[in-house]
Amino acid sequence: MNDVRKTFLKECALYIKGELSEVKISGPKKTVSLFASVLSESRKLYMTLEGGSIKDVIPQLTKKRHASKALREQTGYVWPL
């Protein structure tokens, strides 16, 4: 894995955990939107896991999976988080 990708994934993980307020992404508008969506849903899932009940986790997990699937289908990028 190259250094740029490692840095990007590290920043994404910090964002998901709430330790970073934003992740800067540049590129085609559609691609940026897909990454923003999967980041947002991943963060919501993390927050739900931290403080929610299991009945709240399952729907959020489904939303995160849908966002990950859309990213993979439209860009070929497999979301590792």
C-alpha angles and dihedrals in degrees: 000000000000124000095250092055092046091051092047093051091046091053091047091052091049090049092049090051091049094246093115123046098210145005117215114224126177130188140078112353094241093051093048089049091052092050091046090052095050091045091050094048091045090052092048090050091050092050091047091050090051096052113002136089125255090256088061094045098059097058091045091049089053091052091049091049091051091051091048091048092050090050092050095045095048101036107018090236113135109215107228097191 
